């Protein structure tokens, strides 16, 4: 059995990747320190003999005793609430964590895929965003801790590829959604879903004309899987190019949930991107990949997941407490 290490295994995307690789016949080693993940996302895997879990912070030295064929680095806070609350940890997992894992990949002779993000494009001046666009990022703004962590992650990964000949892959992930997203984590879909299910008005920042392009998790995982097994070493956008304004999306949520809330408007956060749409021409060409699950189908599945949450989860006003994880 080929062996794959997946960091951020208890997170939204990480847990789905664990399932996919187990389904494909791999031995999966999940790693996480639960700073933003949740053990319940992978608890159903603990009795699988092909799954092993290691609780560990990848920003610290990493030791894995067995051989590894692949490493997927998905450990990182991914929502604004998270990375604004724990900015140093966000920078460390993107820099020290990536460095540690690249060293591990080199020692094991493993191929490594890193999870980059559309946020490397910042508030883009090119639309849609192509992989050869260098971005428009405020390095010292509040979002810079996430954006620059991911940009550095790409740089050091390519350096290891060029200098050490390491097999590397880089996926630039655009807004992804589906079951196991954390309610109230500050991202658009769980924020809207939580408000709708609690009977609250939906909060739109700015005038709602800013756009996003949402990709269902199954499509995202398929793209990541194909990229890992491809021969392409430079960044690849994986996302759904169907673009929608936030205002129109809020209206879709109200219709989907059958509620009658109003939309209220608040000031746009600093450096919040006004446009987000992937150009996926490269993914179509080299991976023969494009998304197949439309927003109506994907949102229906996601809404059913959120409907199944407990009242404690639905009405929890405070976000995850990080104090026990923060190091001085």
C-alpha positions in Angstrom: 0.0 0.0 0.0 1.3 3.5 -0.9 1.5 5.8 2.1 0.3 9.4 2.3 0.7 11.9 5.1 -2.1 14.5 5.2 -1.6 17.5 7.5 -4.6 19.5 8.6 -6.4 16.1 8.5 -9.2 17.1 10.9 -10.1 20.2 9.0 -12.8 20.7 6.3 -10.7 19.8 3.2 -8.2 17.6 5.0 -10.9 15.2 6.3 -12.4 14.8 2.8 -8.9 14.1 1.4 -8.3 11.4 4.0 -11.5 9.7 2.9 -10.6 10.0 -0.8 -7.1 8.4 -0.3 -8.5 5.6 1.8 -11.0 4.9 -0.9 -8.2 4.8 -3.4 -6.4 2.1 -1.4 -3.7 4.2 0.3 -2.5 4.0 3.9 -3.3 7.4 5.3 -1.5 9.1 8.1 -3.4 12.1 9.3 -1.7 14.9 11.3 -3.3 17.8 13.1 -3.0 19.8 16.3 -6.7 20.7 16.3 -6.1 24.4 16.5 -8.9 25.0 14.0 -9.8 21.4 13.1 -12.2 19.1 14.9 -11.7 15.4 15.7 -15.3 14.7 14.9 -14.5 15.3 11.2 -12.3 12.1 11.2 -13.7 10.1 14.1 -15.4 7.8 11.7 -12.0 6.8 10.3 -10.3 5.8 13.6 -11.4 2.1 13.2 -10.1 1.9 9.7 -6.9 -0.2 9.8 -5.5 1.8 6.9 -5.8 5.1 8.9 -3.4 6.4 11.5 -3.6 9.7 13.3 -0.8 11.8 14.9 -1.6 14.8 17.0 1.2 17.3 16.2 2.0 20.9 15.3 3.8 20.8 12.0 5.6 24.1 12.9 7.6 21.9 15.3 10.1 19.1 14.1 8.2 16.3 12.5 9.1 12.6 12.9 7.4 9.9 10.9 8.9 6.4 11.3 7.5 4.8 8.2 8.3 5.4 4.5 6.1 7.9 2.7 5.1 8.2 -1.0 3.2 11.4 -0.8 2.7 14.4 1.6 -0.2 16.8 1.3 0.2 20.0 3.4 -3.2 21.3 4.3 -2.5 22.5 7.8 -3.4 26.2 8.1 -6.1 28.4 9.4 -8.2 29.3 6.4 -10.9 31.7 7.6 -10.4 35.4 8.4 -11.7 35.0 11.9 -9.0 32.3 12.5 -6.0 33.9 11.0 -6.8 37.4 12.4 -7.1 35.8 15.9 -3.9 33.7 15.6 -1.7 35.6 13.1 1.6 34.3 14.4 0.5 30.7 14.2 -0.8 31.3 10.7 2.6 32.6 9.5 4.4 29.8 11.3 2.5 27.0 9.7 3.0 28.5 6.3 6.7 29.0 6.8 8.2 26.8 9.4 5.6 24.1 8.9 6.2 24.0 5.1 9.9 24.0 5.6 9.7 21.1 8.1 7.5 19.1 5.7 9.7 19.8 2.7 12.6 18.5 4.7 10.6 15.4 5.6 9.6 14.9 1.9 13.3 15.1 0.9 14.3 12.6 3.6 11.6 10.2 2.6 11.9 10.7 -1.2 8.2 11.6 -1.2 6.3 13.8 -3.6 4.8 16.8 -1.8 1.7 18.9 -2.7 1.0 22.1 -0.9 -2.4 23.8 -0.5 -2.0 27.3 -1.7 -4.9 29.7 -2.2 -6.6 32.2 -4.4 -5.6 34.7 -1.7 -2.1 34.9 -3.3 -3.8 37.1 -5.9 -4.9 39.5 -3.2 -7.5 42.1 -4.4 -6.8 41.2 -8.1 -6.3 43.7 -10.9 -6.6 40.9 -13.4 -9.9 39.1 -13.9 -10.4 36.2 -14.1 -7.2 35.2 -12.3 -4.7 33.2 -14.2 -1.7 31.4 -12.7 0.8 33.8 -14.3 -0.7 36.8 -12.5 1.5 37.9 -9.6 -1.2 39.4 -7.5 -2.0 42.6 -5.6 -1.3 41.9 -1.9 -0.9 44.3 1.0 2.0 42.6 2.9 1.4 44.5 6.1 -2.4 44.6 6.1 -4.5 42.4 8.5 -4.9 39.7 5.8 -1.2 39.7 5.0 -0.5 37.1 7.6 -2.5 34.5 5.5 -1.7 35.8 2.1 2.0 36.1 2.6 2.2 32.8 4.4 0.8 31.2 1.3 3.0 33.1 -1.1 6.1 32.2 0.9 4.9 28.6 1.0 4.8 28.6 -2.8 8.3 30.2 -3.0 10.1 27.7 -0.7 8.3 24.8 -2.4 9.6 25.8 -5.8 13.1 26.4 -4.3 13.1 22.9 -2.9 12.0 21.6 -6.4 14.7 23.6 -8.2 17.6 23.2 -5.8 17.0 19.7 -4.4 15.1 18.2 -7.3 12.1 17.4 -5.0 8.9 16.3 -6.6 6.4 19.1 -5.7 2.9 20.2 -6.7 1.1 23.5 -5.9 -2.7 23.8 -5.9 -4.3 27.2 -5.7 -7.6 26.6 -4.1 -10.6 28.9 -4.7 -13.6 29.2 -2.4 -14.6 25.7 -1.5 -17.7 24.6 0.4 -19.5 21.5 1.5 -20.2 19.4 4.6 -17.9 19.8 7.6 -17.3 23.5 7.2 -17.2 25.1 10.6 -20.3 27.1 11.3 -19.6 30.8 12.2 -16.0 30.6 11.0 -16.3 33.9 9.1 -16.4 32.6 5.6 -19.4 33.5 3.4 -21.3 30.2 3.2 -21.2 29.1 6.8 -21.9 32.7 7.9 -25.0 33.0 5.7 -26.1 29.5 6.6 -25.8 30.1 10.4 -27.7 33.4 10.2 -30.5 31.9 8.1 -30.9 28.9 10.4 -31.0 31.1 13.4 -33.5 33.4 11.8 -31.1 36.4 11.7 -30.8 38.9 8.9 -27.9 38.1 6.5 -24.9 40.3 6.8 -23.3 41.5 3.5 -20.1 43.5 3.7 -19.8 46.5 1.4 -22.6 47.0 -1.2 -22.6 43.3 -2.1 -21.3 43.8 -5.6 -18.0 42.0 -4.8 -17.9 38.5 -6.4 -16.9 35.0 -5.4 -16.8 31.7 -7.2 -17.7 28.6 -5.1 -16.5 25.1 -5.8 -18.1 22.1 -4.1 -15.7 20.0 -2.1 -16.0 16.8 -4.2 -14.9 18.6 -7.3 -12.0 20.3 -5.4 -10.8 16.9 -4.0 -10.9 15.4 -7.5 -8.8 18.3 -8.9 -6.3 18.0 -6.0 -6.0 14.2 -6.5 -5.4 14.6 -10.2 -2.8 17.3 -9.7 -0.8 15.2 -7.2 -0.5 12.3 -9.7 0.3 14.6 -12.6 3.7 15.7 -13.9 3.0 19.4 -13.5 5.1 21.3 -11.0 3.9 24.9 -11.2 0.8 26.3 -9.5 -2.6 25.3 -10.8 -6.0 26.9 -10.1 -8.6 24.5 -8.9 -12.0 26.2 -8.5 -15.4 26.7 -10.1 -15.4 29.7 -12.5 -19.1 30.4 -12.1 -19.1 33.8 -10.6 -21.8 35.4 -8.4 -22.1 38.7 -6.5 -22.4 38.3 -2.7 -25.7 40.2 -2.7 -27.2 37.7 -5.3 -25.7 34.8 -3.3 -27.4 36.0 -0.1 -30.7 36.1 -1.9 -30.0 32.5 -3.1 -29.5 31.4 0.5 -32.7 33.0 1.7 -34.6 31.2 -1.1 -32.8 27.9 -0.4 -33.5 28.0 3.4 -37.1 29.1 3.0 -36.6 32.0 5.4 -37.7 35.6 5.0 -34.8 37.5 6.5 -33.6 40.8 5.2 -30.1 41.6 3.9 -28.2 44.1 6.1 -25.0 45.9 5.0 -21.8 46.6 6.9 -18.5 48.2 6.0 -16.2 46.1 3.9 -13.2 44.7 5.7 -9.7 46.0 4.9 -8.3 44.5 1.7 -11.2 42.2 1.2 -11.0 41.1 -2.5 -13.6 42.7 -4.7 -13.4 40.0 -7.4 -12.6 36.3 -7.3 -12.9 34.0 -10.3 -10.5 31.3 -11.3 -9.3 30.8 -14.9 -9.2 27.0 -15.0 -7.9 26.7 -18.6 -4.6 25.1 -17.3 -6.5 22.5 -15.1 -8.6 21.6 -18.1 -5.6 21.2 -20.3 -3.2 19.3 -18.1 -5.6 17.5 -15.7 -8.6 17.1 -17.9 -10.5 18.5 -14.9 -13.4 20.9 -14.5 -16.1 21.1 -11.8 -19.3 19.0 -12.4 -21.4 19.9 -9.3 -23.5 23.0 -9.8 -24.1 25.5 -7.0 -27.8 24.5 -6.6 -26.9 20.8 -6.0 -23.9 21.6 -3.9 -25.7 24.1 -1.7 -28.6 21.7 -1.1 -26.1 19.1 0.3 -24.4 21.7 2.4 -27.6 23.1 3.8 -28.7 19.6 4.7 -25.4 19.2 6.6 -25.9 22.4 8.5 -29.5 21.5 9.3 -28.2 18.5 11.2 -26.1 20.5 13.6 -27.0 20.6 17.2 -28.5 23.8 18.8 -25.3 24.2 20.8 -23.3 24.4 17.5 -25.9 26.5 15.8 -26.2 29.1 18.6 -22.6 29.2 19.7 -21.8 32.9 19.6 -18.1 32.6 20.3 -15.7 31.1 17.8 -13.2 28.4 18.8 -11.1 29.3 21.8 -7.4 29.2 20.8 -5.9 30.2 24.1 -4.7 26.7 24.9 -2.9 26.5 21.5 -1.2 29.8 21.4 2.5 29.8 22.3 4.3 32.8 23.6 
